[in-house]
Amino acid sequence: MKNRLKVLRAERNWTQEELGKRVGVSRQAINALETEKHDPSLDLAYRISKEFGTPVETIFTNPYQPS
């Protein structure tokens, strides 16, 4: 799933480790999301959304949304 995690994280000067701690997952999990190797659970997507203070849809692209 395409996402803006890396950009949003860089804008805040957060490391993958720091973001991972904020949302309760490992640095490796954040890396897997940023490199699009894994999709987040709905719960994790909402936790990430809360940390960035922006709606889920502005972070993760909905693959089922018609373009």
All heavy atoms as TSV, in Angstrom:
chain	resi	resn	atom	element	x	y	z
A	1	MET	N	N	0.843	-1.179	0.000
A	1	MET	CA	C	0.000	0.000	0.000
A	1	MET	C	C	0.888	1.242	0.000
A	1	MET	O	O	1.785	1.369	0.831
A	1	MET	CB	C	-0.887	-0.017	1.253
A	1	MET	CG	C	-1.765	1.188	1.401
A	1	MET	SD	S	-2.731	1.196	2.937
A	1	MET	CE	C	-3.689	-0.280	2.761
A	2	LYS	N	N	0.632	2.108	-0.972
A	2	LYS	CA	C	1.415	3.346	-1.028
A	2	LYS	C	C	1.082	4.213	0.177
A	2	LYS	O	O	-0.052	4.208	0.660
A	2	LYS	CB	C	1.101	4.105	-2.306
A	2	LYS	CG	C	1.585	3.407	-3.558
A	2	LYS	CD	C	1.428	4.308	-4.754
A	2	LYS	CE	C	1.906	3.624	-6.003
A	2	LYS	NZ	N	3.346	3.465	-6.065
A	3	ASN	N	N	2.098	4.922	0.646
A	3	ASN	CA	C	1.872	5.779	1.809
A	3	ASN	C	C	2.878	6.930	1.834
A	3	ASN	O	O	3.844	6.945	1.083
A	3	ASN	CB	C	1.967	4.955	3.099
A	3	ASN	CG	C	3.349	4.428	3.348
A	3	ASN	OD1	O	4.241	5.182	3.713
A	3	ASN	ND2	N	3.560	3.135	3.116
A	4	ARG	N	N	2.603	7.888	2.739
A	4	ARG	CA	C	3.451	9.080	2.885
A	4	ARG	C	C	4.206	9.056	4.220
A	4	ARG	O	O	4.651	10.083	4.699
A	4	ARG	CB	C	2.584	10.335	2.820
A	4	ARG	CG	C	1.863	10.490	1.494
A	4	ARG	CD	C	1.048	11.773	1.431
A	4	ARG	NE	N	1.867	12.923	1.771
A	4	ARG	CZ	C	1.555	13.805	2.746
A	4	ARG	NH1	N	0.462	13.660	3.456
A	4	ARG	NH2	N	2.325	14.828	3.014
A	5	LEU	N	N	4.334	7.883	4.803
A	5	LEU	CA	C	4.958	7.789	6.126
A	5	LEU	C	C	6.346	8.407	6.182
A	5	LEU	O	O	6.642	9.196	7.081
A	5	LEU	CB	C	5.082	6.317	6.535
A	5	LEU	CG	C	3.994	5.719	7.386
A	5	LEU	CD1	C	4.361	4.305	7.772
A	5	LEU	CD2	C	3.711	6.561	8.587
A	6	LYS	N	N	7.193	8.056	5.244
A	6	LYS	CA	C	8.569	8.532	5.265
A	6	LYS	C	C	8.631	10.057	5.172
A	6	LYS	O	O	9.407	10.701	5.880
A	6	LYS	CB	C	9.375	7.887	4.128
A	6	LYS	CG	C	10.852	8.180	4.193
A	6	LYS	CD	C	11.606	7.374	3.159
A	6	LYS	CE	C	13.097	7.629	3.279
A	6	LYS	NZ	N	13.852	6.764	2.354
A	7	VAL	N	N	7.810	10.633	4.308
A	7	VAL	CA	C	7.784	12.086	4.140
A	7	VAL	C	C	7.300	12.764	5.415
A	7	VAL	O	O	7.925	13.711	5.912
A	7	VAL	CB	C	6.879	12.482	2.947
A	7	VAL	CG1	C	6.664	13.980	2.895
A	7	VAL	CG2	C	7.471	11.974	1.646
A	8	LEU	N	N	6.197	12.263	5.961
A	8	LEU	CA	C	5.651	12.859	7.190
A	8	LEU	C	C	6.620	12.731	8.350
A	8	LEU	O	O	6.787	13.655	9.151
A	8	LEU	CB	C	4.306	12.205	7.534
A	8	LEU	CG	C	3.173	12.481	6.550
A	8	LEU	CD1	C	1.980	11.587	6.846
A	8	LEU	CD2	C	2.772	13.942	6.605
A	9	ARG	N	N	7.260	11.586	8.433
A	9	ARG	CA	C	8.234	11.360	9.512
A	9	ARG	C	C	9.426	12.307	9.352
A	9	ARG	O	O	9.881	12.927	10.324
A	9	ARG	CB	C	8.695	9.892	9.480
A	9	ARG	CG	C	9.611	9.503	10.597
A	9	ARG	CD	C	9.928	8.016	10.540
A	9	ARG	NE	N	10.534	7.574	9.298
A	9	ARG	CZ	C	11.785	7.816	8.939
A	9	ARG	NH1	N	12.591	8.489	9.734
A	9	ARG	NH2	N	12.269	7.374	7.781
A	10	ALA	N	N	9.915	12.457	8.131
A	10	ALA	CA	C	11.055	13.340	7.878
A	10	ALA	C	C	10.706	14.800	8.182
A	10	ALA	O	O	11.547	15.547	8.694
A	10	ALA	CB	C	11.506	13.195	6.424
A	11	GLU	N	N	9.474	15.209	7.872
A	11	GLU	CA	C	9.052	16.584	8.163
A	11	GLU	C	C	9.124	16.893	9.658
A	11	GLU	O	O	9.286	18.048	10.050
A	11	GLU	CB	C	7.619	16.808	7.669
A	11	GLU	CG	C	7.499	16.887	6.170
A	11	GLU	CD	C	6.056	16.969	5.685
A	11	GLU	OE1	O	5.124	16.845	6.512
A	11	GLU	OE2	O	5.877	17.144	4.472
A	12	ARG	N	N	8.991	15.873	10.471
A	12	ARG	CA	C	9.023	16.055	11.935
A	12	ARG	C	C	10.382	15.690	12.524
A	12	ARG	O	O	10.551	15.698	13.745
A	12	ARG	CB	C	7.923	15.214	12.565
A	12	ARG	CG	C	6.538	15.791	12.307
A	12	ARG	CD	C	5.469	14.738	12.401
A	12	ARG	NE	N	4.134	15.278	12.175
A	12	ARG	CZ	C	3.627	15.556	10.983
A	12	ARG	NH1	N	4.335	15.337	9.898
A	12	ARG	NH2	N	2.422	16.052	10.847
A	13	ASN	N	N	11.316	15.316	11.669
A	13	ASN	CA	C	12.650	14.890	12.109
A	13	ASN	C	C	12.582	13.730	13.095
A	13	ASN	O	O	13.350	13.684	14.053
A	13	ASN	CB	C	13.427	16.059	12.720
A	13	ASN	CG	C	13.786	17.103	11.698
A	13	ASN	OD1	O	14.170	16.774	10.572
A	13	ASN	ND2	N	13.652	18.357	12.068
A	14	TRP	N	N	11.649	12.826	12.850
A	14	TRP	CA	C	11.522	11.634	13.679
A	14	TRP	C	C	12.281	10.495	13.011
A	14	TRP	O	O	12.240	10.347	11.797
A	14	TRP	CB	C	10.075	11.197	13.835
A	14	TRP	CG	C	9.207	12.133	14.608
A	14	TRP	CD1	C	9.602	13.205	15.349
A	14	TRP	CD2	C	7.780	12.103	14.700
A	14	TRP	NE1	N	8.501	13.823	15.895
A	14	TRP	CE2	C	7.376	13.172	15.524
A	14	TRP	CE3	C	6.804	11.258	14.173
A	14	TRP	CZ2	C	6.049	13.421	15.828
A	14	TRP	CZ3	C	5.478	11.510	14.473
A	14	TRP	CH2	C	5.107	12.576	15.302
A	15	THR	N	N	12.921	9.680	13.803
A	15	THR	CA	C	13.539	8.465	13.289
A	15	THR	C	C	12.470	7.382	13.202
A	15	THR	O	O	11.384	7.513	13.783
A	15	THR	CB	C	14.662	7.981	14.220
A	15	THR	OG1	O	14.078	7.641	15.485
A	15	THR	CG2	C	15.732	9.047	14.395
A	16	GLN	N	N	12.791	6.326	12.490
A	16	GLN	CA	C	11.863	5.190	12.457
A	16	GLN	C	C	11.674	4.644	13.866
A	16	GLN	O	O	10.571	4.248	14.245
A	16	GLN	CB	C	12.394	4.096	11.531
A	16	GLN	CG	C	12.366	4.459	10.074
A	16	GLN	CD	C	12.906	3.352	9.186
A	16	GLN	OE1	O	13.645	2.479	9.625
A	16	GLN	NE2	N	12.525	3.396	7.910
A	17	GLU	N	N	12.746	4.637	14.648
A	17	GLU	CA	C	12.688	4.157	16.031
A	17	GLU	C	C	11.710	5.008	16.850
A	17	GLU	O	O	10.886	4.471	17.601
A	17	GLU	CB	C	14.087	4.228	16.657
A	17	GLU	CG	C	14.147	3.740	18.083
A	17	GLU	CD	C	14.275	2.229	18.180
A	17	GLU	OE1	O	14.828	1.625	17.251
A	17	GLU	OE2	O	13.808	1.670	19.173
A	18	GLU	N	N	11.809	6.323	16.707
A	18	GLU	CA	C	10.941	7.225	17.472
A	18	GLU	C	C	9.474	7.042	17.078
A	18	GLU	O	O	8.602	6.952	17.946
A	18	GLU	CB	C	11.356	8.677	17.272
A	18	GLU	CG	C	10.546	9.639	18.119
A	18	GLU	CD	C	11.051	11.076	18.044
A	18	GLU	OE1	O	12.056	11.327	17.377
A	18	GLU	OE2	O	10.416	11.920	18.683
A	19	LEU	N	N	9.206	6.971	15.781
A	19	LEU	CA	C	7.828	6.761	15.355
A	19	LEU	C	C	7.318	5.415	15.853
A	19	LEU	O	O	6.186	5.306	16.327
A	19	LEU	CB	C	7.702	6.849	13.826
A	19	LEU	CG	C	6.305	6.581	13.269
A	19	LEU	CD1	C	5.272	7.541	13.859
A	19	LEU	CD2	C	6.328	6.663	11.751
A	20	GLY	N	N	8.179	4.408	15.781
A	20	GLY	CA	C	7.785	3.091	16.273
A	20	GLY	C	C	7.384	3.124	17.742
A	20	GLY	O	O	6.372	2.550	18.139
A	21	LYS	N	N	8.174	3.827	18.555
A	21	LYS	CA	C	7.847	3.935	19.979
A	21	LYS	C	C	6.544	4.685	20.186
A	21	LYS	O	O	5.747	4.334	21.043
A	21	LYS	CB	C	8.986	4.635	20.734
A	21	LYS	CG	C	10.192	3.758	20.919
A	21	LYS	CD	C	11.287	4.472	21.686
A	21	LYS	CE	C	12.501	3.549	21.827
A	21	LYS	NZ	N	13.616	4.204	22.492
A	22	ARG	N	N	6.322	5.723	19.396
A	22	ARG	CA	C	5.097	6.516	19.540
A	22	ARG	C	C	3.839	5.707	19.242
A	22	ARG	O	O	2.790	5.948	19.840
A	22	ARG	CB	C	5.148	7.732	18.611
A	22	ARG	CG	C	6.102	8.812	19.072
A	22	ARG	CD	C	6.205	9.903	18.006
A	22	ARG	NE	N	7.041	10.996	18.447
A	22	ARG	CZ	C	6.568	12.116	19.005
A	22	ARG	NH1	N	5.284	12.279	19.159
A	22	ARG	NH2	N	7.381	13.063	19.398
A	23	VAL	N	N	3.941	4.779	18.300
A	23	VAL	CA	C	2.756	4.006	17.915
A	23	VAL	C	C	2.796	2.567	18.426
A	23	VAL	O	O	1.880	1.789	18.154
A	23	VAL	CB	C	2.534	4.031	16.384
A	23	VAL	CG1	C	2.280	5.457	15.914
A	23	VAL	CG2	C	3.689	3.404	15.631
A	24	GLY	N	N	3.846	2.212	19.169
A	24	GLY	CA	C	3.892	0.907	19.817
A	24	GLY	C	C	4.317	-0.252	18.946
A	24	GLY	O	O	3.874	-1.383	19.166
A	25	VAL	N	N	5.181	0.026	17.961
A	25	VAL	CA	C	5.719	-1.063	17.133
A	25	VAL	C	C	7.233	-0.884	17.000
A	25	VAL	O	O	7.794	0.122	17.421
A	25	VAL	CB	C	5.071	-1.099	15.718
A	25	VAL	CG1	C	3.579	-1.350	15.806
A	25	VAL	CG2	C	5.364	0.170	14.939
A	26	SER	N	N	7.895	-1.843	16.418
A	26	SER	CA	C	9.350	-1.792	16.267
A	26	SER	C	C	9.774	-0.895	15.100
A	26	SER	O	O	8.965	-0.572	14.220
A	26	SER	CB	C	9.902	-3.198	16.017
A	26	SER	OG	O	9.468	-3.661	14.751
A	27	ARG	N	N	11.054	-0.529	15.099
A	27	ARG	CA	C	11.616	0.233	13.986
A	27	ARG	C	C	11.483	-0.571	12.693
A	27	ARG	O	O	11.188	-0.027	11.629
A	27	ARG	CB	C	13.098	0.548	14.251
A	27	ARG	CG	C	13.774	1.323	13.119
A	27	ARG	CD	C	15.277	1.233	13.176
A	27	ARG	NE	N	15.779	-0.131	13.006
A	27	ARG	CZ	C	15.854	-0.774	11.844
A	27	ARG	NH1	N	15.451	-0.182	10.733
A	27	ARG	NH2	N	16.331	-2.002	11.779
A	28	GLN	N	N	11.669	-1.872	12.808
A	28	GLN	CA	C	11.571	-2.740	11.632
A	28	GLN	C	C	10.163	-2.717	11.046
A	28	GLN	O	O	9.988	-2.759	9.819
A	28	GLN	CB	C	11.970	-4.174	11.995
A	28	GLN	CG	C	13.443	-4.338	12.310
A	28	GLN	CD	C	13.806	-4.011	13.765
A	28	GLN	OE1	O	12.965	-3.570	14.551
A	28	GLN	NE2	N	15.064	-4.223	14.120
A	29	ALA	N	N	9.168	-2.629	11.906
A	29	ALA	CA	C	7.784	-2.566	11.422
A	29	ALA	C	C	7.548	-1.270	10.652
A	29	ALA	O	O	6.891	-1.269	9.602
A	29	ALA	CB	C	6.811	-2.681	12.578
A	30	ILE	N	N	8.085	-0.160	11.172
A	30	ILE	CA	C	7.949	1.119	10.459
A	30	ILE	C	C	8.662	1.041	9.120
A	30	ILE	O	O	8.135	1.501	8.094
A	30	ILE	CB	C	8.502	2.282	11.315
A	30	ILE	CG1	C	7.706	2.419	12.623
A	30	ILE	CG2	C	8.513	3.585	10.514
A	30	ILE	CD1	C	6.237	2.728	12.443
A	31	ASN	N	N	9.835	0.465	9.109
A	31	ASN	CA	C	10.576	0.313	7.848
A	31	ASN	C	C	9.780	-0.522	6.847
A	31	ASN	O	O	9.703	-0.181	5.659
A	31	ASN	CB	C	11.939	-0.333	8.114
A	31	ASN	CG	C	12.755	-0.429	6.839
A	31	ASN	OD1	O	13.087	0.578	6.228
A	31	ASN	ND2	N	13.048	-1.647	6.416
A	32	ALA	N	N	9.154	-1.596	7.308
A	32	ALA	CA	C	8.358	-2.454	6.411
A	32	ALA	C	C	7.173	-1.685	5.837
A	32	ALA	O	O	6.805	-1.882	4.671
A	32	ALA	CB	C	7.879	-3.693	7.165
A	33	LEU	N	N	6.588	-0.803	6.621
A	33	LEU	CA	C	5.482	0.020	6.103
A	33	LEU	C	C	5.993	1.031	5.082
A	33	LEU	O	O	5.394	1.215	4.022
A	33	LEU	CB	C	4.784	0.758	7.254
A	33	LEU	CG	C	4.030	-0.097	8.258
A	33	LEU	CD1	C	3.556	0.764	9.424
A	33	LEU	CD2	C	2.865	-0.802	7.603
A	34	GLU	N	N	7.104	1.695	5.415
A	34	GLU	CA	C	7.648	2.721	4.515
A	34	GLU	C	C	8.084	2.140	3.177
A	34	GLU	O	O	7.979	2.802	2.153
A	34	GLU	CB	C	8.830	3.433	5.178
A	34	GLU	CG	C	8.408	4.384	6.276
A	34	GLU	CD	C	9.571	5.185	6.846
A	34	GLU	OE1	O	10.738	4.986	6.417
A	34	GLU	OE2	O	9.323	6.011	7.725
A	35	THR	N	N	8.587	0.928	3.204
A	35	THR	CA	C	9.048	0.296	1.966
A	35	THR	C	C	7.936	-0.512	1.299
A	35	THR	O	O	8.201	-1.220	0.321
A	35	THR	CB	C	10.278	-0.591	2.235
A	35	THR	OG1	O	9.939	-1.566	3.233
A	35	THR	CG2	C	11.459	0.248	2.687
A	36	GLU	N	N	6.731	-0.398	1.860
A	36	GLU	CA	C	5.531	-1.029	1.298
A	36	GLU	C	C	5.638	-2.545	1.223
A	36	GLU	O	O	5.072	-3.178	0.343
A	36	GLU	CB	C	5.200	-0.417	-0.057
A	36	GLU	CG	C	4.955	1.081	0.033
A	36	GLU	CD	C	4.768	1.766	-1.309
A	36	GLU	OE1	O	4.692	1.080	-2.329
A	36	GLU	OE2	O	4.722	3.019	-1.316
A	37	LYS	N	N	6.395	-3.130	2.180
A	37	LYS	CA	C	6.489	-4.590	2.258
A	37	LYS	C	C	5.322	-5.159	3.047
A	37	LYS	O	O	5.009	-6.342	2.921
A	37	LYS	CB	C	7.814	-5.003	2.892
A	37	LYS	CG	C	9.006	-4.706	2.012
A	37	LYS	CD	C	10.305	-5.112	2.651
A	37	LYS	CE	C	11.460	-4.772	1.721
A	37	LYS	NZ	N	12.754	-4.947	2.371
A	38	HIS	N	N	4.732	-4.320	3.909
A	38	HIS	CA	C	3.581	-4.746	4.711
A	38	HIS	C	C	2.562	-3.617	4.758
A	38	HIS	O	O	2.914	-2.446	4.709
A	38	HIS	CB	C	3.997	-5.098	6.144
A	38	HIS	CG	C	4.824	-6.333	6.220
A	38	HIS	ND1	N	4.294	-7.588	6.117
A	38	HIS	CD2	C	6.154	-6.494	6.390
A	38	HIS	CE1	C	5.262	-8.473	6.206
A	38	HIS	NE2	N	6.408	-7.844	6.369
A	39	ASP	N	N	1.308	-4.005	4.887
A	39	ASP	CA	C	0.234	-3.037	5.090
A	39	ASP	C	C	-0.066	-2.967	6.584
A	39	ASP	O	O	-0.001	-3.973	7.285
A	39	ASP	CB	C	-1.038	-3.465	4.343
A	39	ASP	CG	C	-0.861	-3.418	2.838
A	39	ASP	OD1	O	-0.001	-2.663	2.361
A	39	ASP	OD2	O	-1.587	-4.157	2.145
A	40	PRO	N	N	-0.444	-1.783	7.067
A	40	PRO	CA	C	-0.752	-1.671	8.498
A	40	PRO	C	C	-2.122	-2.270	8.810
A	40	PRO	O	O	-2.996	-2.305	7.945
A	40	PRO	CB	C	-0.767	-0.158	8.726
A	40	PRO	CG	C	-1.234	0.384	7.428
A	40	PRO	CD	C	-0.618	-0.506	6.379
A	41	SER	N	N	-2.267	-2.732	10.034
A	41	SER	CA	C	-3.605	-3.115	10.491
A	41	SER	C	C	-4.416	-1.824	10.592
A	41	SER	O	O	-3.843	-0.721	10.609
A	41	SER	CB	C	-3.532	-3.795	11.859
A	41	SER	OG	O	-3.089	-2.852	12.833
A	42	LEU	N	N	-5.723	-1.960	10.666
A	42	LEU	CA	C	-6.566	-0.780	10.811
A	42	LEU	C	C	-6.220	-0.044	12.104
A	42	LEU	O	O	-6.119	1.186	12.125
A	42	LEU	CB	C	-8.043	-1.179	10.789
A	42	LEU	CG	C	-9.052	-0.046	10.851
A	42	LEU	CD1	C	-8.840	0.942	9.702
A	42	LEU	CD2	C	-10.457	-0.608	10.809
A	43	ASP	N	N	-6.001	-0.801	13.173
A	43	ASP	CA	C	-5.643	-0.201	14.462
A	43	ASP	C	C	-4.337	0.586	14.351
A	43	ASP	O	O	-4.245	1.724	14.822
A	43	ASP	CB	C	-5.511	-1.298	15.521
A	43	ASP	CG	C	-5.142	-0.721	16.869
A	43	ASP	OD1	O	-5.978	-0.033	17.483
A	43	ASP	OD2	O	-3.994	-0.952	17.316
A	44	LEU	N	N	-3.326	0.007	13.726
A	44	LEU	CA	C	-2.042	0.700	13.588
A	44	LEU	C	C	-2.187	1.936	12.693
A	44	LEU	O	O	-1.610	2.987	12.989
A	44	LEU	CB	C	-0.976	-0.233	13.033
A	44	LEU	CG	C	0.404	0.383	12.806
A	44	LEU	CD1	C	0.945	1.022	14.090
A	44	LEU	CD2	C	1.366	-0.660	12.271
A	45	ALA	N	N	-2.951	1.829	11.637
A	45	ALA	CA	C	-3.166	2.987	10.755
A	45	ALA	C	C	-3.769	4.143	11.541
A	45	ALA	O	O	-3.365	5.302	11.378
A	45	ALA	CB	C	-4.065	2.598	9.587
A	46	TYR	N	N	-4.710	3.848	12.422
A	46	TYR	CA	C	-5.334	4.909	13.229
A	46	TYR	C	C	-4.354	5.463	14.261
A	46	TYR	O	O	-4.362	6.665	14.535
A	46	TYR	CB	C	-6.609	4.402	13.905
A	46	TYR	CG	C	-7.801	4.391	12.978
A	46	TYR	CD1	C	-8.514	3.229	12.750
A	46	TYR	CD2	C	-8.215	5.551	12.328
A	46	TYR	CE1	C	-9.603	3.217	11.894
A	46	TYR	CE2	C	-9.302	5.549	11.472
A	46	TYR	CZ	C	-9.992	4.380	11.252
A	46	TYR	OH	O	-11.063	4.377	10.401
A	47	ARG	N	N	-3.513	4.619	14.840
A	47	ARG	CA	C	-2.508	5.123	15.794
A	47	ARG	C	C	-1.519	6.048	15.080
A	47	ARG	O	O	-1.122	7.093	15.612
A	47	ARG	CB	C	-1.775	3.961	16.465
A	47	ARG	CG	C	-2.618	3.299	17.560
A	47	ARG	CD	C	-1.849	2.247	18.298
A	47	ARG	NE	N	-1.930	0.996	17.551
A	47	ARG	CZ	C	-0.964	0.081	17.477
A	47	ARG	NH1	N	0.177	0.268	18.111
A	47	ARG	NH2	N	-1.121	-1.023	16.782
A	48	ILE	N	N	-1.105	5.676	13.885
A	48	ILE	CA	C	-0.191	6.507	13.105
A	48	ILE	C	C	-0.868	7.821	12.743
A	48	ILE	O	O	-0.268	8.900	12.861
A	48	ILE	CB	C	0.278	5.744	11.841
A	48	ILE	CG1	C	1.218	4.598	12.257
A	48	ILE	CG2	C	0.965	6.683	10.867
A	48	ILE	CD1	C	1.548	3.633	11.134
A	49	SER	N	N	-2.108	7.737	12.337
A	49	SER	CA	C	-2.881	8.934	12.001
A	49	SER	C	C	-2.946	9.890	13.192
A	49	SER	O	O	-2.779	11.106	13.038
A	49	SER	CB	C	-4.288	8.500	11.570
A	49	SER	OG	O	-5.137	9.600	11.460
A	50	LYS	N	N	-3.180	9.352	14.367
A	50	LYS	CA	C	-3.256	10.176	15.581
A	50	LYS	C	C	-1.915	10.872	15.838
A	50	LYS	O	O	-1.871	12.062	16.153
A	50	LYS	CB	C	-3.637	9.302	16.777
A	50	LYS	CG	C	-3.709	10.050	18.087
A	50	LYS	CD	C	-4.076	9.105	19.222
A	50	LYS	CE	C	-4.014	9.807	20.544
A	50	LYS	NZ	N	-2.713	9.752	21.169
A	51	GLU	N	N	-0.819	10.149	15.683
A	51	GLU	CA	C	0.508	10.735	15.939
A	51	GLU	C	C	0.822	11.871	14.978
A	51	GLU	O	O	1.402	12.876	15.362
A	51	GLU	CB	C	1.604	9.674	15.855
A	51	GLU	CG	C	1.703	8.811	17.074
A	51	GLU	CD	C	1.940	9.606	18.361
A	51	GLU	OE1	O	2.779	10.521	18.373
A	51	GLU	OE2	O	1.273	9.298	19.357
A	52	PHE	N	N	0.414	11.727	13.737
A	52	PHE	CA	C	0.681	12.779	12.757
A	52	PHE	C	C	-0.403	13.849	12.754
A	52	PHE	O	O	-0.240	14.901	12.131
A	52	PHE	CB	C	0.824	12.192	11.347
A	52	PHE	CG	C	2.116	11.461	11.130
A	52	PHE	CD1	C	2.122	10.131	10.738
A	52	PHE	CD2	C	3.336	12.095	11.312
A	52	PHE	CE1	C	3.313	9.441	10.534
A	52	PHE	CE2	C	4.537	11.424	11.112
A	52	PHE	CZ	C	4.522	10.093	10.729
A	53	GLY	N	N	-1.499	13.583	13.428
A	53	GLY	CA	C	-2.574	14.569	13.501
A	53	GLY	C	C	-3.221	14.827	12.159
A	53	GLY	O	O	-3.626	15.955	11.855
A	54	THR	N	N	-3.330	13.773	11.366
A	54	THR	CA	C	-3.908	13.897	10.033
A	54	THR	C	C	-4.735	12.640	9.724
A	54	THR	O	O	-4.441	11.571	10.262
A	54	THR	CB	C	-2.792	14.113	8.980
A	54	THR	OG1	O	-3.376	14.411	7.728
A	54	THR	CG2	C	-1.882	12.924	8.850
A	55	PRO	N	N	-5.779	12.772	8.910
A	55	PRO	CA	C	-6.619	11.606	8.604
A	55	PRO	C	C	-5.838	10.463	7.947
A	55	PRO	O	O	-4.863	10.699	7.214
A	55	PRO	CB	C	-7.661	12.166	7.634
A	55	PRO	CG	C	-7.670	13.631	7.866
A	55	PRO	CD	C	-6.271	13.993	8.269
A	56	VAL	N	N	-6.288	9.258	8.207
A	56	VAL	CA	C	-5.652	8.061	7.629
A	56	VAL	C	C	-5.524	8.176	6.117
A	56	VAL	O	O	-4.495	7.810	5.549
A	56	VAL	CB	C	-6.464	6.795	8.016
A	56	VAL	CG1	C	-5.970	5.578	7.251
A	56	VAL	CG2	C	-6.413	6.550	9.510
A	57	GLU	N	N	-6.553	8.719	5.489
A	57	GLU	CA	C	-6.566	8.787	4.021
A	57	GLU	C	C	-5.477	9.696	3.463
A	57	GLU	O	O	-5.127	9.581	2.288
A	57	GLU	CB	C	-7.924	9.290	3.524
A	57	GLU	CG	C	-9.073	8.386	3.861
A	57	GLU	CD	C	-9.608	8.600	5.287
A	57	GLU	OE1	O	-9.158	9.543	5.968
A	57	GLU	OE2	O	-10.451	7.818	5.727
A	58	THR	N	N	-4.945	10.608	4.269
A	58	THR	CA	C	-3.875	11.472	3.785
A	58	THR	C	C	-2.501	10.822	3.973
A	58	THR	O	O	-1.506	11.343	3.495
A	58	THR	CB	C	-3.892	12.846	4.481
A	58	THR	OG1	O	-3.636	12.678	5.862
A	58	THR	CG2	C	-5.216	13.551	4.269
A	59	ILE	N	N	-2.474	9.703	4.688
A	59	ILE	CA	C	-1.207	8.987	4.901
A	59	ILE	C	C	-1.123	7.760	4.005
A	59	ILE	O	O	-0.117	7.525	3.353
A	59	ILE	CB	C	-1.073	8.554	6.376
A	59	ILE	CG1	C	-1.151	9.770	7.289
A	59	ILE	CG2	C	0.241	7.789	6.587
A	59	ILE	CD1	C	-1.245	9.435	8.760
A	60	PHE	N	N	-2.207	6.990	3.968
A	60	PHE	CA	C	-2.232	5.738	3.205
A	60	PHE	C	C	-3.198	5.866	2.029
A	60	PHE	O	O	-4.320	6.335	2.187
A	60	PHE	CB	C	-2.681	4.581	4.102
A	60	PHE	CG	C	-1.756	4.355	5.262
A	60	PHE	CD1	C	-2.076	4.874	6.503
A	60	PHE	CD2	C	-0.575	3.653	5.112
A	60	PHE	CE1	C	-1.225	4.680	7.597
A	60	PHE	CE2	C	0.280	3.460	6.182
A	60	PHE	CZ	C	-0.049	3.981	7.423
A	61	THR	N	N	-2.751	5.440	0.869
A	61	THR	CA	C	-3.595	5.450	-0.317
A	61	THR	C	C	-4.560	4.277	-0.277
A	61	THR	O	O	-4.148	3.144	-0.018
A	61	THR	CB	C	-2.725	5.341	-1.588
A	61	THR	OG1	O	-1.814	6.427	-1.605
A	61	THR	CG2	C	-3.573	5.372	-2.842
A	62	ASN	N	N	-5.817	4.556	-0.520
A	62	ASN	CA	C	-6.823	3.499	-0.574
A	62	ASN	C	C	-6.714	2.798	-1.926
A	62	ASN	O	O	-7.034	3.392	-2.956
A	62	ASN	CB	C	-8.221	4.100	-0.389
A	62	ASN	CG	C	-9.310	3.053	-0.403
A	62	ASN	OD1	O	-9.103	1.922	-0.825
A	62	ASN	ND2	N	-10.484	3.441	0.051
A	63	PRO	N	N	-6.271	1.530	-1.947
A	63	PRO	CA	C	-6.096	0.845	-3.231
A	63	PRO	C	C	-7.413	0.519	-3.919
A	63	PRO	O	O	-7.421	0.144	-5.079
A	63	PRO	CB	C	-5.333	-0.424	-2.849
A	63	PRO	CG	C	-5.701	-0.663	-1.427
A	63	PRO	CD	C	-5.913	0.693	-0.818
A	64	TYR	N	N	-8.533	0.680	-3.206
A	64	TYR	CA	C	-9.841	0.353	-3.770
A	64	TYR	C	C	-10.613	1.588	-4.214
A	64	TYR	O	O	-11.729	1.487	-4.681
A	64	TYR	CB	C	-10.658	-0.440	-2.738
A	64	TYR	CG	C	-9.919	-1.677	-2.301
A	64	TYR	CD1	C	-9.302	-1.730	-1.057
A	64	TYR	CD2	C	-9.786	-2.757	-3.153
A	64	TYR	CE1	C	-8.588	-2.857	-0.672
A	64	TYR	CE2	C	-9.075	-3.877	-2.785
A	64	TYR	CZ	C	-8.481	-3.917	-1.538
A	64	TYR	OH	O	-7.764	-5.022	-1.167
A	65	GLN	N	N	-9.984	2.744	-4.052
A	65	GLN	CA	C	-10.610	4.002	-4.459
A	65	GLN	C	C	-10.434	4.169	-5.959
A	65	GLN	O	O	-9.312	4.081	-6.468
A	65	GLN	CB	C	-9.932	5.166	-3.726
A	65	GLN	CG	C	-10.541	6.516	-3.984
A	65	GLN	CD	C	-11.735	6.773	-3.088
A	65	GLN	OE1	O	-11.926	6.081	-2.110
A	65	GLN	NE2	N	-12.523	7.738	-3.433
A	66	PRO	N	N	-11.525	4.391	-6.703
A	66	PRO	CA	C	-11.363	4.610	-8.146
A	66	PRO	C	C	-10.568	5.894	-8.409
A	66	PRO	O	O	-10.713	6.866	-7.675
A	66	PRO	CB	C	-12.787	4.758	-8.661
A	66	PRO	CG	C	-13.672	4.826	-7.480
A	66	PRO	CD	C	-12.903	4.466	-6.262
A	67	SER	N	N	-9.727	5.853	-9.406
A	67	SER	CA	C	-8.909	7.046	-9.690
A	67	SER	C	C	-9.510	7.915	-10.757
A	67	SER	O	O	-10.477	7.674	-11.337
A	67	SER	CB	C	-7.510	6.649	-10.106
A	67	SER	OG	O	-7.541	5.705	-11.143
